Amino acid sequence: MTAFRFIQSLFGTFRAAIHAAAAADMHRTPAARDLDRLGISPAAFRAIHL
């Protein structure tokens, strides 16, 4: 993995975390794409009571 790809992956994961946290803060389900990027299954997230 090149340094550029590593940094790109790092920022992609950081973006997904920000989007998921913002959605959870607004009592919404985050996008499946963001949850998958973070390693969380959408079904497991739905089991959490916000």
Secondary structure by P-SEA (a helix, b strand, c coil): ccaaaaaaaaaaaaaaaaaaaaaaaacccccaaaaaaacccaaaaaaccc
